[in-house]
Amino acid sequence: MGLGNKRNEKCWCGSGRKYRSCHLGRESQAPVKEWEAEKALRDEFRVPVCSAPSDWHSDCSGRIIRAHTVPRAGSLNRIARDGHVYAFIPTIENLSSNNGILEPVLLGVRNASTFTGFCSVHDDAIFAPVEKAPFTATPEQCFLLGYRGMARERYTKQSSARMSPLRRLADRGKKIDRQVEIQMLNELFEYGLAAGLNDTLAQMNEYAARLKSGDYSDVRAYVIGTVGPPPVMCSAGWLPSSDFEGTELQDIAQSKRLGAMTVTSMWGGEKGVVVFQWLAQDDDVCRAFVDSVVRLSDDQIGPALVRLMFEHFENVHIAPA
């Protein structure tokens, strides 16, 4: 790995910087303080953007809001206790205090499921058909749930990508062998993140084209109704790699474009719904996944959906009851 770098050679870690400006003397440097890492994490995941199509940005209000991916008034309030739900908040403090295990914590519904991903004008205009009317599973409504889930997925991946410089400092104060281990983990993580982000950016372009045209003819969805509000609610984008029976659907390590699906669990105004949504071009992967959902018995499907949400998504909100 070339750990005998000369001062002016490029550093062995792959940062592209000279060794003298990167890892020279790294073992004697002060480690990054927890509060510094926490602040950087918080700042990057609060960067204000509007996830409307880029050529709509001239109409932005200029005020980026904390947009709910799961509706607050119609959904989260229905499962809250004293205005709070349980949620997974991936902070360094939470992980440190629980020995690396991400435990759910109580979170006020005003802050649950939010991200600074839309301006006030576009959040209201784009999502009015799902926010201001009962959910009847029209192609437009299913598409909008998918658009919102995919927008949050892009936002999360872009925020994580901006954390790369800080991740590369995680080996400060560590011995050489530990530095190598940390940088190898960084390299693998960032390779996967870059591939996932490229997929998500391509998918968002496809979603934006349909939003602008208003043509939802190739929108696909499978909707499961629940008598009451789903006790676990979420909104997320996802690349399904296997179905509920363990059959591989796609190899997510491939370099080709991968099939994508979004999952939304919410109260629809008259009943609860869990909506699997995708585009027709991803039928081969997504229909196969849905077929495995169809084969679940009535007593299997609830637990299976909860396992799916807990295993694959972090934007999950849980009824305290």
MARTORKE-166677 format. One line per 8 residues: number of its first residue (from 1); their letters; for each residue x negated, y, z of C-alpha. Coordinates in Angstrom, 1 decimal. Each point is the difference from the previous one (the first is absolute). Layout:
% residues N
NUM = a = X Y Z  ...;
***
This chain:
% residues 321
1 = mglgnkrn = 0.0 0.0 0.0  -3.0 2.3 -0.2  -0.1 1.0 3.7  -3.6 1.1 -0.5  1.2 3.2 -1.8  -2.5 2.8 -0.5  1.2 3.4 1.2  0.9 1.3 -3.5;
9 = ekcwcgsg = 1.5 -3.2 -1.4  3.7 -0.5 -0.1  1.3 -1.5 3.2  0.5 -3.7 0.2  3.6 0.5 1.2  1.3 1.1 -3.4  1.0 3.5 1.0  -1.9 1.5 -2.9;
17 = rkyrschl = -1.9 2.3 2.4  -3.8 -0.1 0.6  -1.1 -2.3 2.8  -1.4 3.0 2.0  3.4 1.7 -0.1  2.0 -3.1 0.8  -1.2 -3.0 2.0  -3.5 1.1 1.1;
25 = gresqapv = 0.0 0.0 3.8  3.7 -1.1 0.0  -0.6 -2.3 3.0  -1.0 3.0 2.2  2.9 2.3 -1.0  2.9 0.7 2.3  3.0 -2.2 -0.7  3.1 1.8 -1.4;
33 = keweaeka = 2.1 1.0 3.0  3.5 -1.6 0.2  1.7 3.4 0.1  -1.8 1.0 -3.2  1.1 -3.1 -1.8  3.6 0.4 1.3  0.1 3.7 -1.1  -1.3 -0.9 -3.5;
41 = lrdefrvp = 2.6 -2.8 -0.3  2.8 2.3 1.1  -1.0 2.8 -2.3  -0.3 -2.2 -3.1  3.4 -1.6 0.6  1.6 3.4 0.3  -1.3 1.5 -3.3  3.0 1.8 -1.5;
49 = vcsapsdw = 0.9 -1.0 -3.6  3.2 -0.2 -2.0  0.6 -3.4 -1.6  2.4 1.3 -2.6  -1.3 -0.5 -3.6  -2.9 2.4 -0.6  1.7 2.0 -2.7  2.8 0.8 2.5;
57 = hsdcsgri = -2.4 1.6 2.4  0.7 3.5 -1.3  3.4 -0.3 1.7  -1.4 -1.0 3.4  1.2 2.0 2.9  -3.6 0.4 1.3  1.1 -1.5 3.4  -1.0 -3.6 0.4;
65 = irahtvpr = 2.2 -1.8 2.5  -0.4 -3.2 2.0  2.3 -2.0 -2.2  1.7 -3.1 1.3  -0.5 -3.2 -2.0  2.7 -1.7 2.1  2.9 2.5 0.4  0.2 1.4 3.6;
73 = agslnria = 3.6 1.0 0.3  1.6 -2.9 -1.8  -2.4 -2.8 1.0  -2.6 0.5 2.8  2.5 1.7 2.3  2.2 -3.1 -0.2  -2.7 -2.3 1.5  -1.7 2.6 2.3;
81 = rdghvyaf = 0.2 0.0 3.8  -0.1 3.4 1.5  -1.1 1.3 -3.4  -3.0 -2.4 -0.2  -0.9 -3.1 -2.0  -3.1 -2.2 0.2  -2.6 0.5 -2.7  -3.5 -1.1 -0.9;
89 = iptienls = -2.2 3.1 0.3  -3.5 -0.9 -1.3  -2.1 2.4 2.1  -3.5 -0.7 1.3  1.3 0.7 3.5  2.7 -2.7 -0.3  -2.4 -2.5 -1.4  -2.7 0.7 2.7;
97 = snngilep = 2.4 -0.2 2.9  1.4 -3.4 -1.3  -3.3 -1.7 -0.8  0.5 0.4 -3.8  3.7 -1.2 0.0  2.5 2.4 -1.5  2.9 0.1 2.5  3.3 1.8 -0.8;
105 = vllgvrna = 0.7 3.2 2.0  3.1 2.1 0.5  0.3 2.8 -2.5  2.6 2.8 -0.3  2.2 -0.4 -3.1  -0.9 3.5 -1.2  -3.6 -1.3 -0.6  0.8 -3.6 -0.9;
113 = stftgfcs = -0.6 -1.1 -3.6  -1.2 3.5 -1.1  -2.8 1.1 -2.2  -1.0 3.5 -1.4  0.8 -1.2 -3.5  2.7 2.3 -1.4  0.9 3.6 -0.1  3.4 1.0 1.4;
121 = vhddaifa = 1.5 0.7 -3.4  -1.0 -3.4 -1.6  0.7 -2.1 3.1  3.6 1.3 0.0  0.5 0.0 -3.8  -1.5 -3.3 -0.8  1.5 -2.1 2.8  3.5 1.5 0.3;
129 = pvekapft = 1.6 -3.1 -1.7  -1.3 -2.2 2.9  0.1 2.6 2.8  3.4 1.6 -0.6  2.1 -2.9 -1.3  0.7 -3.6 1.2  -2.4 -2.6 -1.4  1.8 -2.0 -2.7;
137 = atpeqcfl = -3.1 -1.4 -1.7  0.2 2.0 -3.2  -3.1 -0.2 -2.2  -0.8 3.6 0.9  0.3 -0.6 3.7  -2.2 -3.1 -0.1  -2.5 1.8 -2.1  -0.2 3.0 2.4;
145 = lgyrgmar = -0.6 -2.3 3.0  -2.9 -1.6 -2.1  -1.3 3.4 -1.0  -0.2 1.1 3.6  -1.7 -3.2 1.2  -2.5 0.1 -2.8  -0.7 3.7 0.6  -0.9 -0.7 3.6;
153 = erytkqss = -2.2 -2.9 -1.0  -1.9 2.3 -2.3  -0.3 2.6 2.7  -1.3 -2.6 2.5  -2.6 -1.4 -2.3  -1.2 3.5 -1.1  -0.3 1.0 3.7  -2.0 -3.1 0.8;
161 = armsplrr = -2.3 0.6 -3.0  -0.8 3.4 1.4  -1.2 -1.6 3.2  -2.9 -1.7 -1.8  -2.7 2.4 1.1  1.0 -0.5 3.7  0.1 -3.8 -0.4  -3.6 0.1 -1.3;
169 = ladrgkki = -1.1 1.7 3.3  1.4 -2.8 2.1  -3.5 -1.6 0.3  -1.6 3.0 1.7  -2.0 -1.2 3.0  0.2 -3.6 -1.0  -2.9 -2.4 -0.7  -1.0 -0.7 -3.6;
177 = drqveiqm = 1.8 -3.4 -0.2  3.2 1.6 1.2  -0.4 2.9 -2.4  -0.2 -2.5 -2.9  3.1 -1.9 1.3  2.0 3.2 0.3  -1.0 1.4 -3.4  0.8 -3.4 -1.7;
185 = lnelfeyg = 3.5 0.1 1.6  0.4 3.6 -1.2  -1.0 -1.0 -3.5  2.5 -2.9 -0.1  2.8 2.2 1.5  -0.6 2.9 -2.4  -0.1 -2.4 -3.0  3.4 -1.3 0.9;
193 = laaglndt = 1.4 3.4 0.9  -1.2 1.5 -3.4  1.7 -2.9 -1.9  3.2 0.4 2.0  0.0 3.7 -0.5  -0.5 -0.3 -3.8  3.0 -2.4 -0.1  2.1 2.3 2.1;
201 = laqmneya = -0.9 3.1 -2.1  1.0 -1.8 -3.2  3.3 -1.2 1.6  0.8 3.5 1.2  -0.5 1.3 -3.5  2.5 -2.6 -1.2  2.5 1.0 2.7  -0.5 3.7 -0.7;
209 = arlksgdy = 0.8 -0.5 -3.7  3.3 -1.6 0.9  0.9 2.7 2.5  -0.6 2.7 -2.6  2.0 -1.8 -2.7  2.8 -1.1 2.3  0.0 -3.4 -1.8  0.2 -2.8 2.6;
217 = sdvrayvi = 1.0 -2.8 -2.4  -3.1 -2.0 0.8  0.4 0.3 3.8  0.4 -3.3 1.8  1.2 -0.6 3.5  1.1 -2.7 2.4  2.1 1.2 2.9  0.7 -1.8 3.2;
225 = gtvgpppv = 2.9 1.3 2.0  0.2 -0.1 3.8  3.1 0.5 2.2  -1.7 2.5 2.3  -3.1 2.2 -0.3  -3.1 -2.1 -0.6  -1.9 0.0 3.3  -3.3 0.3 -1.9;
233 = mcsagwlp = -0.1 2.8 -2.6  -2.8 0.8 -2.5  -0.9 1.5 -3.3  -3.1 -1.3 -1.8  -1.7 -0.8 -3.3  -1.4 -3.4 -0.3  -1.9 -2.4 -2.4  1.5 -3.4 0.8;
241 = ssdfegte = -2.6 -2.7 -0.2  2.1 -3.0 1.0  3.6 -0.8 0.6  1.8 -1.3 3.2  -1.0 -3.6 -0.9  -3.7 0.8 -0.3  -0.1 -0.2 -3.8  -2.6 2.5 -1.4;
249 = lqdiaqsk = 1.7 2.6 -2.2  -3.1 1.9 -1.0  -3.7 0.3 0.9  -0.4 3.5 1.5  -3.8 -0.2 -0.6  0.6 0.2 -3.8  -1.0 3.1 -1.8  3.2 0.1 -2.1;
257 = rlgamtvt = 3.0 2.1 1.0  2.0 -1.8 2.7  3.7 -0.5 0.4  1.4 2.4 2.7  3.2 0.1 2.1  1.4 2.3 2.6  1.9 -1.0 3.1  2.5 2.2 1.9;
265 = smwggekg = 2.0 -1.0 3.1  2.6 2.6 1.1  3.6 0.7 0.8  1.8 0.7 -3.2  3.0 2.0 1.4  2.4 -3.0 0.1  -2.3 -2.9 0.6  -3.6 -0.8 0.5;
273 = vvvfqwla = -2.2 -0.8 -3.0  -3.4 -1.4 -0.7  -0.9 1.0 -3.6  -2.7 -1.7 -2.1  -0.6 2.2 -3.0  -2.4 -0.2 -3.0  -0.2 0.8 -3.7  0.8 -2.4 -2.8;
281 = qdddvcra = -3.7 -0.3 -1.1  -0.7 -1.7 3.3  2.9 -2.6 -0.3  -2.4 -3.0 -0.2  -1.3 0.7 3.5  2.9 1.7 1.7  2.8 -2.3 -1.2  -2.0 -3.0 1.1;
289 = fvdsvvrl = -0.4 1.6 3.5  3.8 0.8 0.1  0.8 -3.6 -1.0  -1.7 -1.2 3.1  2.0 2.5 2.0  3.2 -1.4 -1.5  -1.0 -3.5 1.0  -0.2 1.0 3.7;
297 = sddqigpa = 3.0 -1.2 2.1  2.1 2.5 1.9  -1.8 -0.8 3.3  -3.4 0.3 -1.6  0.3 3.3 -1.8  0.0 2.4 3.0  -3.1 -1.4 1.6  -1.7 -0.3 -3.4;
305 = lvrlmfeh = 0.6 3.7 -0.8  -1.3 1.1 3.4  -3.2 -2.1 -0.5  -0.4 1.5 -3.4  0.2 3.6 1.3  -2.3 -0.6 2.9  -2.6 -1.8 -2.0  -0.2 2.3 -3.0;
313 = fenvhiap = 1.2 3.5 0.9  -1.0 2.5 2.7  2.9 2.5 -0.7  2.3 -2.1 2.1  2.5 1.2 2.6  1.6 -2.2 2.6  3.1 0.3 2.1  -1.1 0.1 3.7;
321 = a = 2.8 -2.5 0.8;
***
